[in-house]
């Protein structure tokens, strides 16, 4: 267990130092570049560049703080695991890859971190080594490969500029044809990593990983990498790209909100909630508010990490049961965990004055001030309502009513290490939103809206909670029955058929074609005219020659007699 403590102390200390450093950078408006030339090929230099500005340093401090709490939490959660040291090392490699990504203004060094995240996430998703984990790991790895290839193509296109440090070219070459292609490829890469439609199905599947990993992945590392990359590339996005991203992110936000209201797996509900918030970040990013997107990224990281930790504690106490229908009345047996989870849920909904409120309400109001069509406005507020709806549904199933699992149970909050790890985050979930808003924004956002639009967020929170409560009271089977008449039940609850499309849609036809080729060619005509026939002919020839060589003396005399007869005649 010593390795856990070592990493915990290191990460926590580094996090504190980096946060103080980021505040100093904000106050003095400073940016540092560190460059080291690694290679010079074909008039293109490869530099190892490190960008140290307030954004990268603050994000690193958050990642390190959350990972330190997750590692401390893992000491107890992974207690029975014989290879816990390997697990902690994998988590540390994961965090290191994220660090590479955050501090790189250079596409090649970004690829190191980007691919590191992909590879280590695969190792962590398949950690429990069963069929479900392997399938989930494969869909995660293959979906992310699409983005990796896009990033490699962007690197190839940047050969035209003779340098891979994109940060110098973004604004100046915004209208350049090559820069447009590079930005499109980066948007594609970010869409795969941040699981936007149509690449969304891997995100709930990645829940096969251990819960501490889910806590880290869904708060501050893997899924936020795409958003962070787009925050860095926001200067080079044209209006058309932004509009495309706006439509895709709004659909993602709406789809995940709907899916979470039908889901019964505790971890998948929180995963779909992450997807909804990623859609929100992408949405405000595509409206030009990159600072707001970053602000929401940081506040979301805090409460989402804690939400997964609480879920992990509940799953741990319920003998690894994840179905929320078996839970209920947990507030009596696990009061502290339920308190933490409720605060996180309320922060996620944007209840004043928790940390989620400061970023989410500001995002909603800035969005309301933009010149947008009715579709975006409507789907945005409906998605906010759906967020509140599934959060209240989750709280209803978990905390109220009677306990529905094993009648002879002894639930208690005996996991003190897990509780300590969770307690480290709860204060930040409550207070960090206001602190960050004071630190990050050097000038005020002046929001001037009509009174109805101003309270629209609060109205949607109220209506969403009402819908969530009624969804829980009203039997979900009855709802499915009424929706199945419209043929919508499976469509809405199954992420708009995306998991089917990204498995059968990609695998089925190639597998059927492979089977056909195998039967007709490998075991058919190719086999007859190819290897098998040649093999049979060689066998026959070798048998003949063998018979000759076996009787070689008799054959030799026979040939001599035939030769003599031939000579005499």
C-alpha positions as CSV (number, residue, x, y, z in Angstrom):
1,X,0.0,0.0,0.0
2,X,3.0,2.3,0.3
3,X,3.0,3.2,-3.4
4,X,-0.5,4.6,-3.0
5,X,0.7,7.0,-0.2
6,X,3.8,8.0,-2.2
7,X,1.7,9.0,-5.3
8,X,-0.9,10.6,-3.1
9,X,1.6,12.9,-1.3
10,X,3.4,13.7,-4.6
11,X,0.3,14.6,-6.5
12,X,-1.3,16.6,-3.7
13,X,1.9,18.6,-3.1
14,X,2.4,19.3,-6.8
15,X,-1.3,20.3,-7.1
16,X,-1.1,22.8,-4.3
17,X,2.1,24.4,-5.8
18,X,0.7,24.5,-9.3
19,X,-2.5,26.2,-8.1
20,X,-0.5,28.9,-6.4
21,X,1.6,29.3,-9.5
22,X,-1.5,29.6,-11.7
23,X,-2.9,32.4,-9.5
24,X,0.5,34.2,-9.8
25,X,0.3,33.8,-13.6
26,X,-3.2,35.2,-13.7
27,X,-2.3,38.2,-11.5
28,X,0.8,39.1,-13.6
29,X,-0.7,38.0,-17.0
30,X,2.4,36.0,-17.8
31,X,3.0,33.1,-20.3
32,X,6.2,31.1,-20.5
33,X,7.5,29.0,-23.4
34,X,10.2,26.4,-22.9
35,X,11.7,25.0,-26.1
36,X,14.2,22.2,-26.8
37,X,15.1,21.1,-30.4
38,X,14.9,17.4,-30.7
39,X,15.2,16.8,-34.5
40,X,15.7,18.6,-37.8
41,X,14.2,16.8,-40.8
42,X,13.6,18.2,-44.3
43,X,13.7,21.8,-43.2
44,X,11.1,21.0,-40.5
45,X,12.2,21.3,-36.9
46,X,10.8,19.1,-34.1
47,X,10.8,21.0,-30.9
48,X,9.8,19.7,-27.5
49,X,7.8,22.8,-26.5
50,X,6.2,23.4,-23.1
51,X,3.5,26.0,-22.7
52,X,3.1,27.4,-19.2
53,X,0.2,29.8,-19.0
54,X,-2.6,30.1,-16.3
55,X,-4.9,27.8,-18.2
56,X,-2.5,24.8,-18.5
57,X,-1.1,25.2,-15.0
58,X,-4.6,25.5,-13.4
59,X,-5.9,22.5,-15.3
60,X,-2.8,20.5,-14.2
61,X,-3.4,21.4,-10.6
62,X,-7.0,20.2,-10.8
63,X,-6.0,16.9,-12.5
64,X,-3.4,16.2,-9.9
65,X,-5.7,17.1,-7.0
66,X,-8.5,14.8,-8.2
67,X,-6.1,12.0,-9.0
68,X,-4.5,12.3,-5.6
69,X,-7.9,11.9,-4.0
70,X,-8.7,9.0,-6.3
71,X,-5.5,7.2,-5.4
72,X,-6.1,7.7,-1.7
73,X,-9.7,6.4,-2.3
74,X,-8.3,3.4,-4.2
75,X,-6.3,2.2,-1.2
76,X,-9.5,0.9,0.3
77,X,-11.7,0.4,-2.8
78,X,-9.0,-1.9,-4.5
79,X,-8.0,-3.4,-1.1
80,X,-8.5,-7.1,-2.1
81,X,-6.7,-6.7,-5.4
82,X,-3.4,-8.6,-5.5
83,X,-2.0,-6.3,-8.2
84,X,-2.9,-2.9,-6.7
85,X,0.6,-1.6,-7.4
86,X,0.1,-2.2,-11.1
87,X,-3.2,-0.5,-10.9
88,X,-1.7,2.6,-9.2
89,X,1.1,2.7,-11.8
90,X,-1.4,2.6,-14.6
91,X,-3.3,5.5,-13.0
92,X,-0.1,7.4,-12.6
93,X,0.8,6.8,-16.3
94,X,-2.7,8.0,-17.2
95,X,-2.2,11.3,-15.3
96,X,1.3,11.7,-16.9
97,X,-0.2,11.3,-20.4
98,X,-2.8,14.0,-19.5
99,X,0.0,16.3,-18.3
100,X,1.8,15.9,-21.7
101,X,-1.4,16.9,-23.4
102,X,-2.1,19.9,-21.3
103,X,1.4,21.5,-21.5
104,X,1.9,20.9,-25.2
105,X,1.4,23.6,-27.8
106,X,3.0,21.3,-30.3
107,X,0.9,18.7,-32.3
108,X,3.6,16.0,-32.0
109,X,4.0,16.2,-28.3
110,X,0.2,16.4,-28.0
111,X,0.0,13.1,-29.9
112,X,2.3,11.5,-27.2
113,X,-0.2,12.4,-24.5
114,X,-3.2,11.7,-26.7
115,X,-2.1,8.2,-27.6
116,X,-0.9,7.6,-24.1
117,X,-4.4,8.3,-22.9
118,X,-5.9,6.0,-25.4
119,X,-3.5,3.1,-24.7
120,X,-3.6,3.4,-20.9
121,X,-7.4,3.8,-20.9
122,X,-7.6,0.5,-22.8
123,X,-5.5,-1.2,-20.2
124,X,-7.7,0.2,-17.4
125,X,-11.0,-0.6,-19.1
126,X,-10.0,-4.3,-19.5
127,X,-8.6,-4.4,-16.0
128,X,-11.1,-6.9,-14.7
129,X,-10.5,-9.2,-17.7
130,X,-13.9,-10.6,-18.5
131,X,-15.8,-10.7,-21.8
132,X,-17.7,-7.5,-21.1
133,X,-14.5,-5.6,-20.2
134,X,-12.7,-6.8,-23.4
135,X,-15.6,-5.8,-25.6
136,X,-15.8,-2.4,-23.9
137,X,-12.1,-1.9,-24.1
138,X,-12.1,-2.7,-27.8
139,X,-14.9,-0.3,-28.7
140,X,-13.2,2.4,-26.6
141,X,-9.8,1.8,-28.3
142,X,-11.2,1.5,-31.9
143,X,-13.4,4.6,-31.6
144,X,-10.5,6.7,-30.3
145,X,-8.3,5.4,-33.1
146,X,-10.4,7.5,-35.5
147,X,-9.4,10.6,-33.6
148,X,-5.8,9.5,-33.4
149,X,-5.6,9.1,-37.2
150,X,-7.2,12.5,-37.7
151,X,-4.5,14.0,-35.4
152,X,-1.8,12.2,-37.4
153,X,-3.2,13.6,-40.6
154,X,-3.2,17.1,-39.0
155,X,0.5,16.6,-38.2
156,X,1.1,15.7,-41.8
157,X,-0.7,18.8,-43.1
158,X,1.3,21.0,-40.7
159,X,4.5,20.0,-42.7
160,X,3.4,22.8,-45.0
161,X,4.2,25.4,-42.3
162,X,7.6,23.9,-41.5
163,X,6.7,23.7,-37.8
164,X,4.3,21.8,-35.6
165,X,3.7,24.4,-32.9
166,X,0.2,25.3,-33.9
167,X,-0.2,28.0,-31.3
168,X,1.8,30.5,-33.4
169,X,-0.2,30.1,-36.5
170,X,-3.8,29.8,-35.4
171,X,-5.1,33.4,-35.6
172,X,-2.8,34.7,-38.3
173,X,-3.5,31.8,-40.7
174,X,-7.2,31.4,-39.8
175,X,-8.4,31.8,-43.4
176,X,-5.6,29.7,-44.9
177,X,-6.8,26.6,-46.7
178,X,-4.3,24.3,-45.0
179,X,-5.2,25.6,-41.5
180,X,-8.9,25.0,-42.3
181,X,-8.2,21.4,-43.1
182,X,-6.0,21.0,-39.9
183,X,-8.8,22.6,-37.8
184,X,-11.5,20.2,-39.3
185,X,-9.2,17.2,-38.5
186,X,-8.7,18.5,-34.9
187,X,-12.5,18.9,-34.5
188,X,-12.9,15.3,-35.6
189,X,-10.3,14.1,-33.1
190,X,-11.9,16.1,-30.3
191,X,-15.3,14.7,-31.2
192,X,-14.0,11.1,-30.8
193,X,-12.2,11.7,-27.5
194,X,-15.0,13.8,-26.0
195,X,-17.6,11.3,-27.3
196,X,-19.8,13.6,-29.4
197,X,-22.4,12.1,-31.7
198,X,-21.8,9.7,-33.6
199,X,-18.9,8.5,-31.4
200,X,-20.9,8.5,-28.1
201,X,-21.4,4.8,-27.5
202,X,-17.9,4.1,-26.1
203,X,-18.4,6.4,-23.1
204,X,-21.0,4.3,-21.2
205,X,-19.2,1.1,-22.3
206,X,-16.0,2.3,-20.6
207,X,-17.9,1.9,-17.3
208,X,-16.4,-1.6,-17.3
209,X,-13.3,-0.1,-15.7
210,X,-12.9,0.0,-11.9
211,X,-14.9,2.9,-10.3
212,X,-11.8,5.0,-9.2
213,X,-10.7,4.9,-12.9
214,X,-14.2,6.0,-14.0
215,X,-14.0,8.9,-11.5
216,X,-10.7,10.0,-13.0
217,X,-11.6,9.4,-16.6
218,X,-15.0,11.2,-16.5
219,X,-13.9,14.2,-14.5
220,X,-10.6,15.6,-15.6
221,X,-8.7,13.3,-18.0
222,X,-9.7,11.3,-21.0
223,X,-13.0,12.8,-22.0
224,X,-12.0,16.4,-21.3
225,X,-8.9,16.1,-23.6
226,X,-11.0,16.8,-26.7
227,X,-12.7,19.9,-25.1
228,X,-9.3,21.1,-23.9
229,X,-7.8,20.7,-27.4
230,X,-10.6,22.7,-29.0
231,X,-10.2,25.4,-26.3
232,X,-6.6,25.7,-27.6
233,X,-7.8,25.7,-31.3
234,X,-10.7,28.0,-30.8
235,X,-9.1,30.9,-32.6
236,X,-8.9,29.0,-35.9
237,X,-12.5,27.8,-36.1
238,X,-14.6,29.4,-38.9
239,X,-18.3,30.2,-38.5
240,X,-19.3,27.1,-40.4
241,X,-17.2,24.8,-38.2
242,X,-18.7,26.4,-35.1
243,X,-22.2,26.0,-36.4
244,X,-21.5,22.3,-37.1
245,X,-20.1,21.8,-33.7
246,X,-23.0,23.6,-32.1
247,X,-25.6,21.3,-33.8
248,X,-23.6,18.1,-32.9
249,X,-23.0,19.1,-29.3
250,X,-26.7,20.2,-28.8
251,X,-27.8,16.8,-30.1
252,X,-25.3,15.0,-27.9
253,X,-26.5,16.9,-24.8
254,X,-30.2,16.1,-25.6
255,X,-29.6,12.5,-26.4
256,X,-27.6,11.7,-23.3
257,X,-30.1,13.5,-21.1
258,X,-32.9,11.4,-22.5
259,X,-30.9,8.2,-22.2
260,X,-30.0,8.8,-18.6
261,X,-33.7,9.1,-17.7
262,X,-34.3,5.5,-18.9
263,X,-31.1,3.9,-17.5
264,X,-31.0,1.8,-14.4
265,X,-27.2,1.1,-14.1
266,X,-25.9,3.6,-11.5
267,X,-22.5,4.1,-13.2
268,X,-24.0,4.4,-16.7
269,X,-26.4,7.2,-15.5
270,X,-23.4,9.2,-14.2
271,X,-21.5,8.4,-17.5
272,X,-24.4,9.7,-19.6
273,X,-24.5,12.8,-17.3
274,X,-20.8,13.4,-18.2
275,X,-21.7,13.1,-21.8
276,X,-24.5,15.7,-21.3
277,X,-22.0,18.1,-19.7
278,X,-19.5,17.6,-22.4
279,X,-22.2,18.5,-24.9
280,X,-22.8,21.7,-22.8
281,X,-19.0,22.6,-22.9
282,X,-18.8,22.0,-26.6
283,X,-21.9,24.1,-27.1
284,X,-20.6,27.2,-25.3
285,X,-17.2,26.7,-27.0
286,X,-18.9,26.7,-30.4
287,X,-20.6,30.0,-29.4
288,X,-17.1,31.6,-28.8
289,X,-17.0,31.3,-25.0
290,X,-13.8,29.3,-24.6
291,X,-13.1,30.7,-21.2
292,X,-16.6,29.7,-20.0
293,X,-16.1,26.2,-21.5
294,X,-12.9,26.0,-19.5
295,X,-14.6,27.3,-16.3
296,X,-17.3,24.7,-16.6
297,X,-14.7,22.0,-17.3
298,X,-13.0,22.7,-14.0
299,X,-16.1,22.9,-11.8
300,X,-17.6,19.8,-13.5
301,X,-14.4,17.9,-12.9
302,X,-14.8,18.4,-9.1
303,X,-18.4,17.3,-8.6
304,X,-18.2,14.5,-11.2
305,X,-15.2,13.0,-9.6
306,X,-16.9,13.0,-6.2
307,X,-20.2,11.7,-7.7
308,X,-18.3,8.6,-9.0
309,X,-16.6,8.2,-5.7
310,X,-19.9,8.2,-3.9
311,X,-21.3,5.7,-6.4
312,X,-18.3,3.5,-5.9
313,X,-18.8,3.5,-2.1
314,X,-22.5,2.6,-2.6
315,X,-21.6,-0.2,-5.1
316,X,-18.9,-1.5,-2.7
317,X,-21.3,-1.6,0.2
318,X,-24.0,-3.3,-1.9
319,X,-21.8,-6.3,-2.9
320,X,-21.1,-4.8,-6.3
321,X,-24.7,-4.3,-7.3
322,X,-25.2,-1.4,-9.7
323,X,-28.9,-1.6,-10.4
324,X,-30.7,1.4,-8.8
325,X,-33.9,-0.5,-8.5
326,X,-32.3,-2.7,-5.8
327,X,-31.3,0.4,-3.8
328,X,-33.4,2.7,-1.6
329,X,-33.4,4.2,1.8
330,X,-29.6,4.5,1.8
331,X,-29.8,7.8,3.6
332,X,-30.4,5.9,6.9
333,X,-27.5,3.5,6.5
334,X,-25.0,5.7,4.6
335,X,-25.8,9.3,5.6
336,X,-22.4,10.9,4.8
337,X,-22.1,9.3,1.4
338,X,-25.7,10.3,0.6
339,X,-25.1,13.9,1.7
340,X,-22.0,14.1,-0.5
341,X,-23.9,12.6,-3.4
342,X,-26.8,14.9,-3.0
343,X,-24.6,18.0,-2.9
344,X,-22.9,16.8,-6.1
345,X,-26.3,16.2,-7.8
346,X,-27.5,19.6,-6.8
347,X,-24.2,21.1,-8.1
348,X,-24.7,19.3,-11.4
349,X,-28.3,20.7,-11.6
350,X,-27.0,24.2,-11.1
351,X,-28.7,24.9,-7.8
352,X,-27.5,28.3,-6.4
353,X,-24.8,28.8,-4.9
354,X,-22.9,25.6,-5.4
355,X,-19.9,25.4,-7.8
356,X,-21.9,24.1,-10.7
357,X,-24.3,27.0,-10.5
358,X,-21.6,29.6,-11.2
359,X,-20.5,28.0,-14.5
360,X,-23.7,26.5,-15.7
361,X,-25.9,29.6,-15.0
362,X,-23.4,31.8,-16.7
363,X,-23.2,29.5,-19.7
364,X,-27.0,29.5,-19.9
365,X,-27.3,33.3,-19.7
366,X,-24.5,34.0,-22.2
367,X,-26.2,31.5,-24.6
368,X,-29.5,33.3,-24.1
369,X,-27.8,36.6,-25.1
370,X,-26.5,35.2,-28.4
371,X,-28.3,35.6,-31.7
372,X,-29.5,32.0,-32.1
373,X,-32.4,30.3,-33.7
374,X,-35.3,28.8,-31.7
375,X,-34.1,25.1,-32.1
376,X,-30.8,25.7,-30.2
377,X,-32.5,27.8,-27.5
378,X,-35.2,25.1,-27.0
379,X,-32.9,22.1,-27.1
380,X,-30.5,23.8,-24.6
381,X,-33.2,24.5,-22.0
382,X,-34.9,21.1,-22.5
383,X,-31.5,19.4,-22.0
384,X,-31.0,21.4,-18.7
385,X,-34.4,20.2,-17.6
386,X,-33.5,16.6,-18.5
387,X,-30.3,16.9,-16.4
388,X,-32.3,17.9,-13.4
389,X,-34.8,15.2,-14.2
390,X,-32.4,12.3,-14.1
391,X,-30.6,13.7,-11.1
392,X,-33.8,13.8,-9.1
393,X,-34.8,10.4,-10.4
394,X,-31.4,9.0,-9.2
395,X,-31.8,10.7,-5.7
396,X,-35.4,9.3,-5.5
397,X,-34.3,5.7,-6.3
398,X,-31.2,5.8,-4.0
399,X,-32.2,7.8,-0.9
400,X,-36.0,7.5,-0.4
401,X,-38.3,4.6,0.3
402,X,-37.3,1.1,1.5
403,X,-34.1,-0.8,1.0
404,X,-34.9,-3.3,-1.9
405,X,-31.9,-5.6,-2.0
406,X,-31.0,-8.3,0.6
407,X,-33.3,-8.5,3.6
408,X,-30.4,-9.6,6.0
409,X,-28.1,-6.7,5.3
410,X,-25.6,-4.8,7.4
411,X,-24.9,-1.6,5.5
412,X,-22.6,0.9,7.2
413,X,-20.1,3.5,6.3
414,X,-17.0,1.7,7.6
415,X,-14.8,2.7,4.7
416,X,-12.9,5.5,6.4
417,X,-10.2,5.8,3.7
418,X,-12.9,6.1,1.0
419,X,-14.7,8.7,3.1
420,X,-11.6,10.7,3.7
421,X,-10.8,10.7,-0.1
422,X,-14.3,12.0,-0.7
423,X,-14.2,14.6,2.0
424,X,-11.1,16.1,0.4
425,X,-13.3,17.1,-2.6
426,X,-16.6,18.1,-1.0
427,X,-15.3,21.6,0.1
428,X,-14.1,22.4,-3.4
429,X,-17.5,21.2,-4.8
430,X,-19.2,23.8,-2.6
431,X,-16.8,26.7,-2.7
432,X,-14.6,26.4,-5.8
433,X,-17.1,27.8,-8.3
434,X,-17.2,31.2,-6.7
435,X,-13.4,31.3,-6.2
436,X,-12.7,30.4,-9.8
437,X,-15.1,33.0,-11.1
438,X,-13.3,35.6,-9.1
439,X,-9.9,34.4,-10.3
440,X,-10.5,33.6,-14.0
441,X,-12.5,36.6,-15.3
442,X,-10.7,39.9,-15.2
443,X,-13.8,41.7,-16.3
444,X,-17.5,41.1,-15.5
445,X,-19.9,39.4,-17.9
446,X,-22.6,42.0,-18.3
447,X,-25.8,40.0,-18.8
448,X,-28.9,42.0,-19.8
449,X,-32.0,39.8,-20.3
450,X,-35.8,40.0,-20.0
451,X,-37.0,38.8,-16.6
452,X,-38.6,35.6,-18.0
453,X,-35.4,34.6,-19.8
454,X,-33.4,35.5,-16.7
455,X,-35.3,33.0,-14.6
456,X,-35.6,30.4,-17.4
457,X,-32.8,28.3,-15.9
458,X,-34.5,28.2,-12.5
459,X,-37.8,27.4,-14.2
460,X,-36.2,24.5,-16.1
461,X,-34.6,23.2,-12.9
462,X,-38.0,23.3,-11.2
463,X,-39.8,21.6,-14.1
464,X,-37.0,19.0,-14.5
465,X,-37.2,18.0,-10.9
466,X,-41.0,17.6,-11.2
467,X,-40.6,15.4,-14.3
468,X,-37.8,13.4,-12.5
469,X,-40.0,12.8,-9.5
470,X,-43.0,11.8,-11.6
471,X,-40.8,9.5,-13.7
472,X,-39.8,7.7,-10.5
473,X,-43.3,7.5,-9.1
474,X,-44.8,6.4,-12.5
475,X,-43.7,2.8,-13.3
476,X,-41.0,2.9,-15.9
477,X,-42.5,-0.3,-17.4
478,X,-45.8,1.6,-18.0
479,X,-43.9,4.4,-19.6
480,X,-42.0,1.9,-21.9
481,X,-45.3,0.3,-22.8
482,X,-46.9,3.6,-23.8
483,X,-43.7,4.6,-25.8
484,X,-43.4,1.2,-27.4
485,X,-46.7,1.9,-29.3
486,X,-44.9,4.8,-30.9
487,X,-41.8,2.6,-31.4
488,X,-39.7,5.0,-29.4
489,X,-38.9,3.1,-26.2
490,X,-35.7,1.3,-27.4
491,X,-34.7,4.2,-29.5
492,X,-34.7,6.7,-26.7
493,X,-33.3,4.5,-24.0
494,X,-30.6,3.0,-26.3
495,X,-28.7,6.2,-27.1
496,X,-30.5,6.5,-30.5
497,X,-29.2,3.1,-31.6
498,X,-25.6,4.3,-31.5
499,X,-24.1,1.3,-29.6
500,X,-25.7,-1.0,-32.2
501,X,-24.4,1.1,-35.1
502,X,-20.9,1.2,-33.7
503,X,-20.8,-2.6,-33.1
504,X,-23.0,-4.5,-35.6
505,X,-23.0,-1.5,-38.0
506,X,-19.2,-1.8,-38.4
507,X,-18.5,-5.5,-37.7
508,X,-21.4,-7.4,-39.2
509,X,-20.9,-7.0,-42.9
510,X,-17.1,-7.4,-42.8
511,X,-17.5,-10.6,-40.7
512,X,-20.1,-12.0,-43.1
513,X,-17.9,-11.1,-46.0
514,X,-14.9,-12.8,-44.2
515,X,-17.0,-16.0,-43.7
516,X,-18.0,-16.1,-47.4
517,X,-14.4,-15.6,-48.6
518,X,-13.2,-18.2,-46.1
519,X,-15.7,-20.8,-47.4
520,X,-15.4,-20.1,-51.2
521,X,-11.7,-19.2,-51.4
522,X,-9.7,-20.4,-48.4
523,X,-11.6,-23.7,-48.2
524,X,-12.8,-23.7,-51.8
525,X,-11.1,-23.1,-55.2
526,X,-8.0,-21.5,-53.8
527,X,-7.5,-24.5,-51.6
528,X,-8.0,-26.9,-54.6
529,X,-5.7,-25.0,-57.0
530,X,-3.4,-23.5,-54.4
531,X,-1.7,-24.8,-51.3
532,X,-3.6,-28.1,-50.8
533,X,-3.2,-29.3,-54.4
534,X,0.5,-28.4,-54.5
535,X,0.9,-30.3,-51.2
536,X,-0.8,-33.4,-52.5
537,X,1.3,-33.4,-55.7
538,X,4.5,-33.0,-53.7
539,X,3.4,-35.9,-51.5
540,X,2.8,-38.2,-54.5
541,X,6.2,-37.2,-56.1
542,X,8.1,-37.7,-52.9
543,X,6.4,-41.1,-52.4
544,X,7.6,-42.2,-55.9
545,X,11.1,-40.9,-55.3
546,X,11.1,-42.6,-51.9
547,X,10.1,-45.9,-53.5
548,X,13.0,-45.4,-55.9
549,X,15.5,-44.6,-53.2
550,X,14.3,-47.4,-50.9
551,X,15.1,-50.1,-53.6
552,X,18.2,-48.3,-54.9
553,X,20.6,-51.4,-55.4
554,X,17.9,-53.4,-57.2
555,X,17.1,-50.5,-59.3
556,X,20.8,-49.8,-60.0
557,X,21.2,-53.5,-61.3
558,X,18.0,-53.3,-63.3
559,X,19.1,-50.1,-64.9
560,X,22.5,-51.7,-65.7
561,X,20.8,-54.7,-67.3
562,X,18.6,-52.3,-69.4
563,X,21.6,-50.3,-70.4
564,X,23.6,-53.4,-71.5
565,X,20.6,-54.7,-73.4
566,X,20.3,-51.3,-75.1
567,X,24.0,-51.3,-76.0
568,X,23.9,-54.9,-77.3
569,X,20.8,-54.2,-79.4
